[in-house]
């Protein structure tokens, strides 16, 4: 399935979570971010740095990287109402 254009970061993170894809986003001292797919136990399969000014692109970057390794189910949902 093609990527949805301009997917909001929060929606992308929920989609990754619903597809059981481990990810990490860390803040950096210079105002940037480091995003990774995977975890310490199984290894990280994708790693990228991004500046705060490109943060709106991060959701699409994460999904593009995940789609190269796994077939994401875009209809997967997860109720995060308890977190709101």
PDB file with SEQRES, HELIX, SHEET and CRYST1 records, atoms N, CA, C and O in Angstrom:
SEQRES   1 A   84  UNK UNK UNK UNK UNK UNK UNK UNK UNK UNK UNK UNK UNK          
SEQRES   2 A   84  UNK UNK UNK UNK UNK UNK UNK UNK UNK UNK UNK UNK UNK          
SEQRES   3 A   84  UNK UNK UNK UNK UNK UNK UNK UNK UNK UNK UNK UNK UNK          
SEQRES   4 A   84  UNK UNK UNK UNK UNK UNK UNK UNK UNK UNK UNK UNK UNK          
SEQRES   5 A   84  UNK UNK UNK UNK UNK UNK UNK UNK UNK UNK UNK UNK UNK          
SEQRES   6 A   84  UNK UNK UNK UNK UNK UNK UNK UNK UNK UNK UNK UNK UNK          
SEQRES   7 A   84  UNK UNK UNK UNK UNK UNK                                      
HELIX    1 AA1 UNK A    9  UNK A   18  1                                  10    
HELIX    2 AA2 UNK A   52  UNK A   57  5                                   6    
HELIX    3 AA3 UNK A   58  UNK A   69  1                                  12    
HELIX    4 AA4 UNK A   81  UNK A   83  5                                   3    
SHEET    1 AA1 3 UNK A  23  UNK A  27  0                                        
SHEET    2 AA1 3 UNK A  33  UNK A  39 -1                                        
SHEET    3 AA1 3 UNK A  43  UNK A  50 -1                                        
CRYST1    1.000    1.000    1.000  90.00  90.00  90.00 P 1           1          
ATOM      1  N   UNK A   1       0.848  -1.172   0.000  1.00  0.00           N  
ATOM      2  CA  UNK A   1       0.000   0.000   0.000  1.00  0.00           C  
ATOM      3  C   UNK A   1       0.897   1.239   0.000  1.00  0.00           C  
ATOM      4  O   UNK A   1       1.867   1.289   0.755  1.00  0.00           O  
ATOM      5  N   UNK A   2       0.595   2.225  -0.820  1.00  0.00           N  
ATOM      6  CA  UNK A   2       1.419   3.437  -0.845  1.00  0.00           C  
ATOM      7  C   UNK A   2       1.290   4.229   0.442  1.00  0.00           C  
ATOM      8  O   UNK A   2       0.285   4.147   1.148  1.00  0.00           O  
ATOM      9  N   UNK A   3       2.320   4.990   0.730  1.00  0.00           N  
ATOM     10  CA  UNK A   3       2.294   5.828   1.922  1.00  0.00           C  
ATOM     11  C   UNK A   3       1.217   6.894   1.821  1.00  0.00           C  
ATOM     12  O   UNK A   3       0.975   7.448   0.748  1.00  0.00           O  
ATOM     13  N   UNK A   4       0.587   7.170   2.922  1.00  0.00           N  
ATOM     14  CA  UNK A   4      -0.355   8.276   2.971  1.00  0.00           C  
ATOM     15  C   UNK A   4       0.461   9.558   3.025  1.00  0.00           C  
ATOM     16  O   UNK A   4       1.424   9.643   3.787  1.00  0.00           O  
ATOM     17  N   UNK A   5       0.103  10.529   2.251  1.00  0.00           N  
ATOM     18  CA  UNK A   5       0.877  11.762   2.234  1.00  0.00           C  
ATOM     19  C   UNK A   5       0.624  12.576   3.494  1.00  0.00           C  
ATOM     20  O   UNK A   5      -0.504  12.655   3.982  1.00  0.00           O  
ATOM     21  N   UNK A   6       1.675  13.173   4.006  1.00  0.00           N  
ATOM     22  CA  UNK A   6       1.613  14.066   5.160  1.00  0.00           C  
ATOM     23  C   UNK A   6       0.904  13.442   6.361  1.00  0.00           C  
ATOM     24  O   UNK A   6       0.083  14.090   7.010  1.00  0.00           O  
ATOM     25  N   UNK A   7       1.223  12.200   6.647  1.00  0.00           N  
ATOM     26  CA  UNK A   7       0.654  11.552   7.821  1.00  0.00           C  
ATOM     27  C   UNK A   7       1.211  12.225   9.067  1.00  0.00           C  
ATOM     28  O   UNK A   7       2.421  12.431   9.170  1.00  0.00           O  
ATOM     29  N   UNK A   8       0.365  12.563   9.994  1.00  0.00           N  
ATOM     30  CA  UNK A   8       0.815  13.209  11.218  1.00  0.00           C  
ATOM     31  C   UNK A   8       1.675  12.233  12.011  1.00  0.00           C  
ATOM     32  O   UNK A   8       1.444  11.024  11.990  1.00  0.00           O  
ATOM     33  N   UNK A   9       2.663  12.769  12.704  1.00  0.00           N  
ATOM     34  CA  UNK A   9       3.596  11.941  13.459  1.00  0.00           C  
ATOM     35  C   UNK A   9       2.867  11.044  14.450  1.00  0.00           C  
ATOM     36  O   UNK A   9       3.174   9.856  14.546  1.00  0.00           O  
ATOM     37  N   UNK A  10       1.910  11.590  15.186  1.00  0.00           N  
ATOM     38  CA  UNK A  10       1.167  10.794  16.158  1.00  0.00           C  
ATOM     39  C   UNK A  10       0.442   9.626  15.514  1.00  0.00           C  
ATOM     40  O   UNK A  10       0.433   8.524  16.061  1.00  0.00           O  
ATOM     41  N   UNK A  11      -0.167   9.856  14.353  1.00  0.00           N  
ATOM     42  CA  UNK A  11      -0.861   8.782  13.641  1.00  0.00           C  
ATOM     43  C   UNK A  11       0.124   7.709  13.180  1.00  0.00           C  
ATOM     44  O   UNK A  11      -0.178   6.516  13.227  1.00  0.00           O  
ATOM     45  N   UNK A  12       1.305   8.146  12.731  1.00  0.00           N  
ATOM     46  CA  UNK A  12       2.325   7.190  12.284  1.00  0.00           C  
ATOM     47  C   UNK A  12       2.796   6.327  13.453  1.00  0.00           C  
ATOM     48  O   UNK A  12       2.986   5.122  13.295  1.00  0.00           O  
ATOM     49  N   UNK A  13       2.984   6.936  14.625  1.00  0.00           N  
ATOM     50  CA  UNK A  13       3.442   6.183  15.788  1.00  0.00           C  
ATOM     51  C   UNK A  13       2.392   5.171  16.240  1.00  0.00           C  
ATOM     52  O   UNK A  13       2.731   4.046  16.606  1.00  0.00           O  
ATOM     53  N   UNK A  14       1.126   5.565  16.215  1.00  0.00           N  
ATOM     54  CA  UNK A  14       0.049   4.632  16.570  1.00  0.00           C  
ATOM     55  C   UNK A  14      -0.002   3.487  15.567  1.00  0.00           C  
ATOM     56  O   UNK A  14      -0.217   2.340  15.958  1.00  0.00           O  
ATOM     57  N   UNK A  15       0.192   3.774  14.286  1.00  0.00           N  
ATOM     58  CA  UNK A  15       0.185   2.734  13.262  1.00  0.00           C  
ATOM     59  C   UNK A  15       1.333   1.751  13.468  1.00  0.00           C  
ATOM     60  O   UNK A  15       1.139   0.541  13.352  1.00  0.00           O  
ATOM     61  N   UNK A  16       2.528   2.260  13.772  1.00  0.00           N  
ATOM     62  CA  UNK A  16       3.658   1.371  14.058  1.00  0.00           C  
ATOM     63  C   UNK A  16       3.366   0.517  15.288  1.00  0.00           C  
ATOM     64  O   UNK A  16       3.627  -0.686  15.288  1.00  0.00           O  
ATOM     65  N   UNK A  17       2.832   1.130  16.324  1.00  0.00           N  
ATOM     66  CA  UNK A  17       2.505   0.406  17.553  1.00  0.00           C  
ATOM     67  C   UNK A  17       1.465  -0.680  17.288  1.00  0.00           C  
ATOM     68  O   UNK A  17       1.604  -1.804  17.770  1.00  0.00           O  
ATOM     69  N   UNK A  18       0.430  -0.352  16.528  1.00  0.00           N  
ATOM     70  CA  UNK A  18      -0.625  -1.318  16.212  1.00  0.00           C  
ATOM     71  C   UNK A  18      -0.084  -2.487  15.401  1.00  0.00           C  
ATOM     72  O   UNK A  18      -0.614  -3.595  15.483  1.00  0.00           O  
ATOM     73  N   UNK A  19       0.971  -2.251  14.615  1.00  0.00           N  
ATOM     74  CA  UNK A  19       1.603  -3.306  13.821  1.00  0.00           C  
ATOM     75  C   UNK A  19       2.734  -3.996  14.579  1.00  0.00           C  
ATOM     76  O   UNK A  19       3.461  -4.813  14.014  1.00  0.00           O  
ATOM     77  N   UNK A  20       2.878  -3.661  15.863  1.00  0.00           N  
ATOM     78  CA  UNK A  20       3.873  -4.270  16.741  1.00  0.00           C  
ATOM     79  C   UNK A  20       5.304  -4.068  16.243  1.00  0.00           C  
ATOM     80  O   UNK A  20       6.141  -4.966  16.332  1.00  0.00           O  
ATOM     81  N   UNK A  21       5.564  -2.875  15.720  1.00  0.00           N  
ATOM     82  CA  UNK A  21       6.907  -2.501  15.281  1.00  0.00           C  
ATOM     83  C   UNK A  21       7.536  -1.667  16.389  1.00  0.00           C  
ATOM     84  O   UNK A  21       7.005  -0.620  16.760  1.00  0.00           O  
ATOM     85  N   UNK A  22       8.651  -2.121  16.912  1.00  0.00           N  
ATOM     86  CA  UNK A  22       9.345  -1.376  17.957  1.00  0.00           C  
ATOM     87  C   UNK A  22      10.053  -0.170  17.353  1.00  0.00           C  
ATOM     88  O   UNK A  22      10.652  -0.263  16.282  1.00  0.00           O  
ATOM     89  N   UNK A  23       9.980   0.954  18.044  1.00  0.00           N  
ATOM     90  CA  UNK A  23      10.644   2.163  17.568  1.00  0.00           C  
ATOM     91  C   UNK A  23      11.086   2.994  18.755  1.00  0.00           C  
ATOM     92  O   UNK A  23      10.612   2.813  19.877  1.00  0.00           O  
ATOM     93  N   UNK A  24      11.999   3.902  18.486  1.00  0.00           N  
ATOM     94  CA  UNK A  24      12.493   4.806  19.526  1.00  0.00           C  
ATOM     95  C   UNK A  24      12.755   6.161  18.885  1.00  0.00           C  
ATOM     96  O   UNK A  24      13.298   6.245  17.783  1.00  0.00           O  
ATOM     97  N   UNK A  25      12.367   7.214  19.583  1.00  0.00           N  
ATOM     98  CA  UNK A  25      12.680   8.580  19.158  1.00  0.00           C  
ATOM     99  C   UNK A  25      13.358   9.256  20.341  1.00  0.00           C  
ATOM    100  O   UNK A  25      12.806   9.305  21.440  1.00  0.00           O  
ATOM    101  N   UNK A  26      14.558   9.778  20.107  1.00  0.00           N  
ATOM    102  CA  UNK A  26      15.329  10.426  21.158  1.00  0.00           C  
ATOM    103  C   UNK A  26      15.588  11.875  20.776  1.00  0.00           C  
ATOM    104  O   UNK A  26      15.756  12.194  19.599  1.00  0.00           O  
ATOM    105  N   UNK A  27      15.621  12.737  21.759  1.00  0.00           N  
ATOM    106  CA  UNK A  27      15.999  14.124  21.508  1.00  0.00           C  
ATOM    107  C   UNK A  27      17.518  14.245  21.603  1.00  0.00           C  
ATOM    108  O   UNK A  27      18.160  13.530  22.372  1.00  0.00           O  
ATOM    109  N   UNK A  28      18.080  15.152  20.819  1.00  0.00           N  
ATOM    110  CA  UNK A  28      19.517  15.385  20.810  1.00  0.00           C  
ATOM    111  C   UNK A  28      19.818  16.770  21.362  1.00  0.00           C  
ATOM    112  O   UNK A  28      18.960  17.652  21.341  1.00  0.00           O  
ATOM    113  N   UNK A  29      20.994  16.955  21.837  1.00  0.00           N  
ATOM    114  CA  UNK A  29      21.388  18.200  22.487  1.00  0.00           C  
ATOM    115  C   UNK A  29      21.291  19.409  21.549  1.00  0.00           C  
ATOM    116  O   UNK A  29      21.111  20.533  22.017  1.00  0.00           O  
ATOM    117  N   UNK A  30      21.406  19.197  20.240  1.00  0.00           N  
ATOM    118  CA  UNK A  30      21.404  20.318  19.300  1.00  0.00           C  
ATOM    119  C   UNK A  30      20.012  20.666  18.771  1.00  0.00           C  
ATOM    120  O   UNK A  30      19.887  21.447  17.828  1.00  0.00           O  
ATOM    121  N   UNK A  31      18.979  20.100  19.364  1.00  0.00           N  
ATOM    122  CA  UNK A  31      17.618  20.398  18.930  1.00  0.00           C  
ATOM    123  C   UNK A  31      17.085  19.433  17.898  1.00  0.00           C  
ATOM    124  O   UNK A  31      15.962  19.597  17.421  1.00  0.00           O  
ATOM    125  N   UNK A  32      17.866  18.433  17.546  1.00  0.00           N  
ATOM    126  CA  UNK A  32      17.422  17.442  16.577  1.00  0.00           C  
ATOM    127  C   UNK A  32      16.836  16.216  17.252  1.00  0.00           C  
ATOM    128  O   UNK A  32      16.674  16.173  18.471  1.00  0.00           O  
ATOM    129  N   UNK A  33      16.525  15.231  16.440  1.00  0.00           N  
ATOM    130  CA  UNK A  33      15.945  13.988  16.915  1.00  0.00           C  
ATOM    131  C   UNK A  33      16.653  12.814  16.248  1.00  0.00           C  
ATOM    132  O   UNK A  33      17.157  12.932  15.131  1.00  0.00           O  
ATOM    133  N   UNK A  34      16.684  11.687  16.942  1.00  0.00           N  
ATOM    134  CA  UNK A  34      17.207  10.450  16.394  1.00  0.00           C  
ATOM    135  C   UNK A  34      16.071   9.447  16.453  1.00  0.00           C  
ATOM    136  O   UNK A  34      15.508   9.196  17.519  1.00  0.00           O  
ATOM    137  N   UNK A  35      15.739   8.879  15.318  1.00  0.00           N  
ATOM    138  CA  UNK A  35      14.661   7.902  15.246  1.00  0.00           C  
ATOM    139  C   UNK A  35      15.238   6.558  14.825  1.00  0.00           C  
ATOM    140  O   UNK A  35      16.086   6.479  13.936  1.00  0.00           O  
ATOM    141  N   UNK A  36      14.761   5.500  15.481  1.00  0.00           N  
ATOM    142  CA  UNK A  36      15.243   4.161  15.171  1.00  0.00           C  
ATOM    143  C   UNK A  36      14.092   3.171  15.183  1.00  0.00           C  
ATOM    144  O   UNK A  36      13.150   3.307  15.963  1.00  0.00           O  
ATOM    145  N   UNK A  37      14.174   2.181  14.318  1.00  0.00           N  
ATOM    146  CA  UNK A  37      13.244   1.057  14.319  1.00  0.00           C  
ATOM    147  C   UNK A  37      13.978  -0.141  14.890  1.00  0.00           C  
ATOM    148  O   UNK A  37      15.132  -0.385  14.540  1.00  0.00           O  
ATOM    149  N   UNK A  38      13.325  -0.888  15.763  1.00  0.00           N  
ATOM    150  CA  UNK A  38      13.931  -2.056  16.385  1.00  0.00           C  
ATOM    151  C   UNK A  38      14.096  -1.836  17.878  1.00  0.00           C  
ATOM    152  O   UNK A  38      13.482  -0.946  18.466  1.00  0.00           O  
ATOM    153  N   UNK A  39      14.936  -2.663  18.476  1.00  0.00           N  
ATOM    154  CA  UNK A  39      15.197  -2.544  19.914  1.00  0.00           C  
ATOM    155  C   UNK A  39      16.557  -3.144  20.236  1.00  0.00           C  
ATOM    156  O   UNK A  39      17.226  -3.705  19.368  1.00  0.00           O  
ATOM    157  N   UNK A  40      16.956  -3.018  21.505  1.00  0.00           N  
ATOM    158  CA  UNK A  40      18.262  -3.519  21.922  1.00  0.00           C  
ATOM    159  C   UNK A  40      18.356  -5.032  21.816  1.00  0.00           C  
ATOM    160  O   UNK A  40      19.408  -5.562  21.458  1.00  0.00           O  
ATOM    161  N   UNK A  41      17.280  -5.729  22.118  1.00  0.00           N  
ATOM    162  CA  UNK A  41      17.300  -7.189  22.134  1.00  0.00           C  
ATOM    163  C   UNK A  41      17.487  -7.789  20.737  1.00  0.00           C  
ATOM    164  O   UNK A  41      18.220  -8.765  20.572  1.00  0.00           O  
ATOM    165  N   UNK A  42      16.832  -7.211  19.743  1.00  0.00           N  
ATOM    166  CA  UNK A  42      16.862  -7.764  18.387  1.00  0.00           C  
ATOM    167  C   UNK A  42      17.673  -6.926  17.413  1.00  0.00           C  
ATOM    168  O   UNK A  42      17.840  -7.302  16.252  1.00  0.00           O  
ATOM    169  N   UNK A  43      18.167  -5.814  17.874  1.00  0.00           N  
ATOM    170  CA  UNK A  43      18.945  -4.934  17.012  1.00  0.00           C  
ATOM    171  C   UNK A  43      18.078  -3.875  16.351  1.00  0.00           C  
ATOM    172  O   UNK A  43      16.873  -4.050  16.169  1.00  0.00           O  
ATOM    173  N   UNK A  44      18.721  -2.782  16.000  1.00  0.00           N  
ATOM    174  CA  UNK A  44      18.028  -1.709  15.297  1.00  0.00           C  
ATOM    175  C   UNK A  44      18.224  -1.904  13.794  1.00  0.00           C  
ATOM    176  O   UNK A  44      19.339  -2.143  13.331  1.00  0.00           O  
ATOM    177  N   UNK A  45      17.138  -1.800  13.046  1.00  0.00           N  
ATOM    178  CA  UNK A  45      17.203  -2.055  11.607  1.00  0.00           C  
ATOM    179  C   UNK A  45      17.224  -0.775  10.785  1.00  0.00           C  
ATOM    180  O   UNK A  45      17.525  -0.807   9.592  1.00  0.00           O  
ATOM    181  N   UNK A  46      16.907   0.347  11.411  1.00  0.00           N  
ATOM    182  CA  UNK A  46      16.914   1.639  10.721  1.00  0.00           C  
ATOM    183  C   UNK A  46      17.244   2.709  11.737  1.00  0.00           C  
ATOM    184  O   UNK A  46      16.748   2.680  12.863  1.00  0.00           O  
ATOM    185  N   UNK A  47      18.078   3.648  11.346  1.00  0.00           N  
ATOM    186  CA  UNK A  47      18.535   4.686  12.258  1.00  0.00           C  
ATOM    187  C   UNK A  47      18.714   5.962  11.446  1.00  0.00           C  
ATOM    188  O   UNK A  47      19.400   5.956  10.425  1.00  0.00           O  
ATOM    189  N   UNK A  48      18.106   7.050  11.889  1.00  0.00           N  
ATOM    190  CA  UNK A  48      18.215   8.300  11.145  1.00  0.00           C  
ATOM    191  C   UNK A  48      18.130   9.492  12.096  1.00  0.00           C  
ATOM    192  O   UNK A  48      17.400   9.465  13.086  1.00  0.00           O  
ATOM    193  N   UNK A  49      18.877  10.515  11.780  1.00  0.00           N  
ATOM    194  CA  UNK A  49      18.789  11.767  12.508  1.00  0.00           C  
ATOM    195  C   UNK A  49      18.002  12.772  11.691  1.00  0.00           C  
ATOM    196  O   UNK A  49      18.029  12.741  10.461  1.00  0.00           O  
ATOM    197  N   UNK A  50      17.300  13.666  12.378  1.00  0.00           N  
ATOM    198  CA  UNK A  50      16.488  14.664  11.687  1.00  0.00           C  
ATOM    199  C   UNK A  50      16.462  15.931  12.539  1.00  0.00           C  
ATOM    200  O   UNK A  50      16.415  15.862  13.768  1.00  0.00           O  
ATOM    201  N   UNK A  51      16.493  17.060  11.890  1.00  0.00           N  
ATOM    202  CA  UNK A  51      16.442  18.332  12.594  1.00  0.00           C  
ATOM    203  C   UNK A  51      15.029  18.681  13.016  1.00  0.00           C  
ATOM    204  O   UNK A  51      14.060  18.175  12.449  1.00  0.00           O  
ATOM    205  N   UNK A  52      14.914  19.539  14.006  1.00  0.00           N  
ATOM    206  CA  UNK A  52      13.591  19.929  14.500  1.00  0.00           C  
ATOM    207  C   UNK A  52      12.737  20.565  13.411  1.00  0.00           C  
ATOM    208  O   UNK A  52      11.511  20.467  13.444  1.00  0.00           O  
ATOM    209  N   UNK A  53      13.388  21.221  12.438  1.00  0.00           N  
ATOM    210  CA  UNK A  53      12.670  21.899  11.361  1.00  0.00           C  
ATOM    211  C   UNK A  53      12.052  20.916  10.367  1.00  0.00           C  
ATOM    212  O   UNK A  53      11.187  21.309   9.584  1.00  0.00           O  
ATOM    213  N   UNK A  54      12.473  19.654  10.377  1.00  0.00           N  
ATOM    214  CA  UNK A  54      11.910  18.623   9.498  1.00  0.00           C  
ATOM    215  C   UNK A  54      11.059  17.620  10.260  1.00  0.00           C  
ATOM    216  O   UNK A  54      10.744  16.552   9.735  1.00  0.00           O  
ATOM    217  N   UNK A  55      10.691  17.944  11.472  1.00  0.00           N  
ATOM    218  CA  UNK A  55       9.966  16.993  12.312  1.00  0.00           C  
ATOM    219  C   UNK A  55       8.651  16.550  11.679  1.00  0.00           C  
ATOM    220  O   UNK A  55       8.201  15.431  11.924  1.00  0.00           O  
ATOM    221  N   UNK A  56       8.026  17.404  10.873  1.00  0.00           N  
ATOM    222  CA  UNK A  56       6.770  17.024  10.233  1.00  0.00           C  
ATOM    223  C   UNK A  56       6.950  15.899   9.220  1.00  0.00           C  
ATOM    224  O   UNK A  56       5.965  15.273   8.828  1.00  0.00           O  
ATOM    225  N   UNK A  57       8.177  15.625   8.784  1.00  0.00           N  
ATOM    226  CA  UNK A  57       8.458  14.541   7.833  1.00  0.00           C  
ATOM    227  C   UNK A  57       8.762  13.221   8.525  1.00  0.00           C  
ATOM    228  O   UNK A  57       8.832  12.184   7.865  1.00  0.00           O  
ATOM    229  N   UNK A  58       8.942  13.239   9.831  1.00  0.00           N  
ATOM    230  CA  UNK A  58       9.396  12.055  10.550  1.00  0.00           C  
ATOM    231  C   UNK A  58       8.412  10.900  10.458  1.00  0.00           C  
ATOM    232  O   UNK A  58       8.837   9.754  10.307  1.00  0.00           O  
ATOM    233  N   UNK A  59       7.122  11.158  10.543  1.00  0.00           N  
ATOM    234  CA  UNK A  59       6.128  10.085  10.437  1.00  0.00           C  
ATOM    235  C   UNK A  59       6.243   9.338   9.130  1.00  0.00           C  
ATOM    236  O   UNK A  59       6.233   8.107   9.112  1.00  0.00           O  
ATOM    237  N   UNK A  60       6.354  10.075   8.026  1.00  0.00           N  
ATOM    238  CA  UNK A  60       6.494   9.436   6.717  1.00  0.00           C  
ATOM    239  C   UNK A  60       7.816   8.688   6.603  1.00  0.00           C  
ATOM    240  O   UNK A  60       7.870   7.620   5.994  1.00  0.00           O  
ATOM    241  N   UNK A  61       8.883   9.239   7.182  1.00  0.00           N  
ATOM    242  CA  UNK A  61      10.190   8.564   7.142  1.00  0.00           C  
ATOM    243  C   UNK A  61      10.139   7.238   7.893  1.00  0.00           C  
ATOM    244  O   UNK A  61      10.653   6.232   7.405  1.00  0.00           O  
ATOM    245  N   UNK A  62       9.524   7.228   9.074  1.00  0.00           N  
ATOM    246  CA  UNK A  62       9.411   5.994   9.854  1.00  0.00           C  
ATOM    247  C   UNK A  62       8.604   4.938   9.109  1.00  0.00           C  
ATOM    248  O   UNK A  62       8.999   3.773   9.058  1.00  0.00           O  
ATOM    249  N   UNK A  63       7.473   5.342   8.529  1.00  0.00           N  
ATOM    250  CA  UNK A  63       6.631   4.374   7.819  1.00  0.00           C  
ATOM    251  C   UNK A  63       7.303   3.867   6.555  1.00  0.00           C  
ATOM    252  O   UNK A  63       7.172   2.690   6.220  1.00  0.00           O  
ATOM    253  N   UNK A  64       8.025   4.734   5.844  1.00  0.00           N  
ATOM    254  CA  UNK A  64       8.738   4.292   4.636  1.00  0.00           C  
ATOM    255  C   UNK A  64       9.788   3.252   4.998  1.00  0.00           C  
ATOM    256  O   UNK A  64       9.926   2.240   4.311  1.00  0.00           O  
ATOM    257  N   UNK A  65      10.529   3.499   6.071  1.00  0.00           N  
ATOM    258  CA  UNK A  65      11.550   2.541   6.501  1.00  0.00           C  
ATOM    259  C   UNK A  65      10.914   1.233   6.959  1.00  0.00           C  
ATOM    260  O   UNK A  65      11.415   0.155   6.638  1.00  0.00           O  
ATOM    261  N   UNK A  66       9.820   1.317   7.702  1.00  0.00           N  
ATOM    262  CA  UNK A  66       9.147   0.107   8.186  1.00  0.00           C  
ATOM    263  C   UNK A  66       8.557  -0.694   7.032  1.00  0.00           C  
ATOM    264  O   UNK A  66       8.588  -1.924   7.058  1.00  0.00           O  
ATOM    265  N   UNK A  67       8.020  -0.017   6.020  1.00  0.00           N  
ATOM    266  CA  UNK A  67       7.423  -0.704   4.878  1.00  0.00           C  
ATOM    267  C   UNK A  67       8.460  -1.458   4.055  1.00  0.00           C  
ATOM    268  O   UNK A  67       8.113  -2.408   3.353  1.00  0.00           O  
ATOM    269  N   UNK A  68       9.720  -1.055   4.126  1.00  0.00           N  
ATOM    270  CA  UNK A  68      10.775  -1.775   3.410  1.00  0.00           C  
ATOM    271  C   UNK A  68      11.052  -3.126   4.054  1.00  0.00           C  
ATOM    272  O   UNK A  68      11.551  -4.033   3.389  1.00  0.00           O  
ATOM    273  N   UNK A  69      10.733  -3.275   5.346  1.00  0.00           N  
ATOM    274  CA  UNK A  69      11.048  -4.504   6.074  1.00  0.00           C  
ATOM    275  C   UNK A  69       9.823  -5.340   6.406  1.00  0.00           C  
ATOM    276  O   UNK A  69       9.898  -6.568   6.445  1.00  0.00           O  
ATOM    277  N   UNK A  70       8.706  -4.688   6.643  1.00  0.00           N  
ATOM    278  CA  UNK A  70       7.494  -5.391   7.027  1.00  0.00           C  
ATOM    279  C   UNK A  70       6.345  -4.852   6.190  1.00  0.00           C  
ATOM    280  O   UNK A  70       6.367  -3.704   5.746  1.00  0.00           O  
ATOM    281  N   UNK A  71       5.346  -5.690   5.982  1.00  0.00           N  
ATOM    282  CA  UNK A  71       4.133  -5.246   5.301  1.00  0.00           C  
ATOM    283  C   UNK A  71       3.195  -4.710   6.371  1.00  0.00           C  
ATOM    284  O   UNK A  71       2.564  -5.481   7.094  1.00  0.00           O  
ATOM    285  N   UNK A  72       3.103  -3.388   6.470  1.00  0.00           N  
ATOM    286  CA  UNK A  72       2.261  -2.777   7.495  1.00  0.00           C  
ATOM    287  C   UNK A  72       0.789  -2.890   7.130  1.00  0.00           C  
ATOM    288  O   UNK A  72       0.414  -2.739   5.967  1.00  0.00           O  
ATOM    289  N   UNK A  73      -0.023  -3.150   8.109  1.00  0.00           N  
ATOM    290  CA  UNK A  73      -1.466  -3.194   7.941  1.00  0.00           C  
ATOM    291  C   UNK A  73      -2.016  -1.814   8.291  1.00  0.00           C  
ATOM    292  O   UNK A  73      -2.103  -1.451   9.464  1.00  0.00           O  
ATOM    293  N   UNK A  74      -2.387  -1.045   7.262  1.00  0.00           N  
ATOM    294  CA  UNK A  74      -2.860   0.324   7.487  1.00  0.00           C  
ATOM    295  C   UNK A  74      -4.252   0.371   8.109  1.00  0.00           C  
ATOM    296  O   UNK A  74      -4.722   1.436   8.509  1.00  0.00           O  
ATOM    297  N   UNK A  75      -4.910  -0.783   8.191  1.00  0.00           N  
ATOM    298  CA  UNK A  75      -6.224  -0.796   8.834  1.00  0.00           C  
ATOM    299  C   UNK A  75      -6.107  -1.163  10.316  1.00  0.00           C  
ATOM    300  O   UNK A  75      -7.102  -1.152  11.041  1.00  0.00           O  
ATOM    301  N   UNK A  76      -4.891  -1.487  10.763  1.00  0.00           N  
ATOM    302  CA  UNK A  76      -4.696  -1.845  12.178  1.00  0.00           C  
ATOM    303  C   UNK A  76      -5.005  -0.642  13.054  1.00  0.00           C  
ATOM    304  O   UNK A  76      -4.630   0.488  12.741  1.00  0.00           O  
ATOM    305  N   UNK A  77      -5.682  -0.902  14.137  1.00  0.00           N  
ATOM    306  CA  UNK A  77      -6.023   0.178  15.063  1.00  0.00           C  
ATOM    307  C   UNK A  77      -5.638  -0.244  16.469  1.00  0.00           C  
ATOM    308  O   UNK A  77      -5.502  -1.428  16.776  1.00  0.00           O  
ATOM    309  N   UNK A  78      -5.471   0.741  17.293  1.00  0.00           N  
ATOM    310  CA  UNK A  78      -5.188   0.484  18.698  1.00  0.00           C  
ATOM    311  C   UNK A  78      -5.820   1.627  19.479  1.00  0.00           C  
ATOM    312  O   UNK A  78      -5.621   2.797  19.153  1.00  0.00           O  
ATOM    313  N   UNK A  79      -6.564   1.290  20.487  1.00  0.00           N  
ATOM    314  CA  UNK A  79      -7.249   2.296  21.278  1.00  0.00           C  
ATOM    315  C   UNK A  79      -6.283   2.882  22.301  1.00  0.00           C  
ATOM    316  O   UNK A  79      -5.892   2.207  23.254  1.00  0.00           O  
ATOM    317  N   UNK A  80      -5.902   4.141  22.100  1.00  0.00           N  
ATOM    318  CA  UNK A  80      -5.011   4.776  23.066  1.00  0.00           C  
ATOM    319  C   UNK A  80      -5.785   5.793  23.896  1.00  0.00           C  
ATOM    320  O   UNK A  80      -5.203   6.740  24.426  1.00  0.00           O  
ATOM    321  N   UNK A  81      -7.076   5.603  24.008  1.00  0.00           N  
ATOM    322  CA  UNK A  81      -7.919   6.525  24.756  1.00  0.00           C  
ATOM    323  C   UNK A  81      -7.480   6.697  26.197  1.00  0.00           C  
ATOM    324  O   UNK A  81      -7.660   7.764  26.784  1.00  0.00           O  
ATOM    325  N   UNK A  82      -6.903   5.645  26.770  1.00  0.00           N  
ATOM    326  CA  UNK A  82      -6.453   5.727  28.162  1.00  0.00           C  
ATOM    327  C   UNK A  82      -5.282   6.697  28.307  1.00  0.00           C  
ATOM    328  O   UNK A  82      -5.013   7.183  29.406  1.00  0.00           O  
ATOM    329  N   UNK A  83      -4.587   6.983  27.210  1.00  0.00           N  
ATOM    330  CA  UNK A  83      -3.435   7.856  27.258  1.00  0.00           C  
ATOM    331  C   UNK A  83      -3.802   9.313  27.061  1.00  0.00           C  
ATOM    332  O   UNK A  83      -2.977  10.196  27.295  1.00  0.00           O  
ATOM    333  N   UNK A  84      -5.016   9.576  26.638  1.00  0.00           N  
ATOM    334  CA  UNK A  84      -5.404  10.955  26.338  1.00  0.00           C  
ATOM    335  C   UNK A  84      -5.810  11.707  27.577  1.00  0.00           C  
ATOM    336  O   UNK A  84      -6.166  12.883  27.497  1.00  0.00           O  
TER     337      UNK A  84                                                      
END                                                                             
